[in-house]
Amino acid sequence: MNKKVVEKVKTAESTISMVLGVVVVVVAGIILFNYFKGFIKKQSEKETETITPTQEEIFNEEVEKRTSAFSGELPAKYEVEKGDSLWKISIKFYGYGYNWVDISKENNLRNPGQIEAGQEFIIPNVEPKKPILTVLPTIMAGPIDGNSYEVKKGDNLWNISVRAYQDGYKWPQIVQANDIANPDIIHAGNVLVIPR
């Protein structure tokens, strides 16, 4: 009689475990479905929005906002507050931190990295130094089809492997075929054998 009870409990136990497993999988599926449904909806909404400004337009807008950081007249006196740095002070007066050097020179600071609350600085009347935006052309590197490849500036074995094999993890094959001592160092102009 004990054996029958034990068998029924074991059977019920495995059935309960299986049912609970199915419930967990179904609930996880529903959660994932709802998440991706919302994600896809957000993506399609973003695509239908108005044209977004270019990086250059955003940068120029930021420059305009920052150039009006301080509306008073320079030169001015400024008392250092707790937590200040020359960079932060420069941002307050010029809109950018790059003029910290001018503040340092004007006040003959020996160690510009060490200022204290209560110090008084003269903020010079100089042109705000703005960052220069350089738009670099993006060069899309195509696949490598041949059995050799000349290394270009900025290449690394991972990217070469992706372009040659569509698999970055195959870079050790290139290392082995070319007897490369240090895979972290390859030079522009080197011609690598691409084993197929």
N, C-alpha and C positions, 0 to 999 in steps of 0.2 A: 504494500500500500504506500509506503514511503517513496518507493521508486516512481510510482505513478504521479505522485504529487510533485516530486522533483522534476520529472519530465515535463509536466504541465507548466511549471514555473519557468523552466528553461525555454520552452516553446513560446510562452507568453513574453518572456524577456527579449528574445530575439525579434519577435514580431513588433513589440513596442519600440525597440531600438531602430528597426527598419522604418517604421511609421514616423518616428521623430526625425530620422535622417531625411526622409522625403519632405517633411514639413520644413525643415531648415533649408533644404535646397530650393524649394518653391518660394519661400519668403525671400531668400537671397536673390533669386531670379526676379521677383517683383521689384525689389529695391533697386537692383541694377537697371531694370527696364525703365523705371520712373526717373532715375538719375539721368540716363542717357537721353531719354525723351526730352527732359528739360534742357539738357546741354545742347542738343540738336536745335531746339527751338530758339535758344539764346544765340546760337551761331547764325541761324537764318535771319534773326532780327538784326544782328550786326551787319550782315551782308546787305540788307535793304536800307540801312541808314544812309544819310547823305554822305557825300564824298568826304573823306577825312583829310585834314591838311597834311602836307608833306613834313618830313622831319625838319627841313630847312625853315618852313613857315612857323612851326612850333618853336624852333630855336630863336628866330627873329622876334617872335612875340615875347618870349622869355627875356630877351635882351631889352625890349622896350619896357617891360615891367620893372626890371632890376635897375635901369638907369635912373629911375625916380625914387631910389631908396631913401635919400636924405634930401629934404627940401630946404634946409638952411644954407647959410653961406659958409664957404671955406676960405681961409683956414678957420678951424674951430678947436675949442678945448674939449677934451673928453676925459671923464674920470672912470678908470677901469672898475668894472663890477666883478663880483665873484663869478667864476666860470668863463670869463672872457679870455679870448686869445686874440692875437693880432689879426688873424684870419676873420674871426667873427666881427671884430671892430671894423675891419675893412668892408665887410658885407653891409654893416649898418650904414656906413657913409657913402660907399661907392656902388653898392649893389653886387659886388663881386669881391672875393677874398684876395684877388691877385695884387691889390695895392698894399698889402701888409708890408711889403718891402719899403714902400715910400714912407709909411708911418714909422717904421723902424729907423730909417735914415734920418728923418726929420727930428726924431727924438734921441739920436745918437745912442741907440740901445746896443750894448755889447752882446747880450744874449737874448735875442728876440723871442725865444721859446720860454722865457721865464719872466712873466709879468705878474704883478700882484694887485689885488683889489685896493683901490684908493690911489693908485698912481695916476698922475695927470699926464695926458698926451696932447700934443698939438697935432691936429689932423690937417695935413697939407692940402693946398688947392692944386690938385693934379688931375689930369685926365683919367677917368676910370679905365682900368685895363680889363678888356673883355676877352673871353675865350674866342678863338677863331674856329669856325666850323669848316672842316674840310670834308667834302663828300667824295669818298673814294669809289671808283667804279667797281662793281662786283663782277668778278670774272668767274664764270661757271666752267669748271673744269670738266671735260668730257671723259668718257670711259677710256681706259687704256686697253687697246686691242692687240698690240704687238708683243713680241717676246723681249723687248727691252724698253727702257724708259729713262729719259734724261730728267734728273731731279731739278725742279724749279724752286725759286725762293719761296719759303713758307710751306713747302711740302713736308710731310712726315710719313712714316711707314704705314700708319693706320689709314690715312687718306689714300695713299697709293694703293694699298690693298683693297680698299673699298672700290676704287675706280677700276682696278684690274680684275677683281674676283667677285665684286658685290658682297664682300664679306671682310670686315676689318680684322677679324680674328685670324686671318691667314697671313698676316705680316711676318710671322716667323719663317714661312717658306721663302720669302724674299731675303730675309737675313741669312738663312742657311745657304741659299743659292749664290749669294754674293760675298760670303765670308766676312760679314760686317762684325767688327769687334764690339762696337757700342751702338746698339740700335737707336739710342737717343740722339745720335749725332750722324746726320747725313748732310752733305753739302750740295748746294746748287751747282749744276754742271756734271755731277757724277752720273754715270750711265749704269743703271741697274738692270740685271737680268730678271725677267719676270717669268718664272717657271709656270708652264701650263700643264 
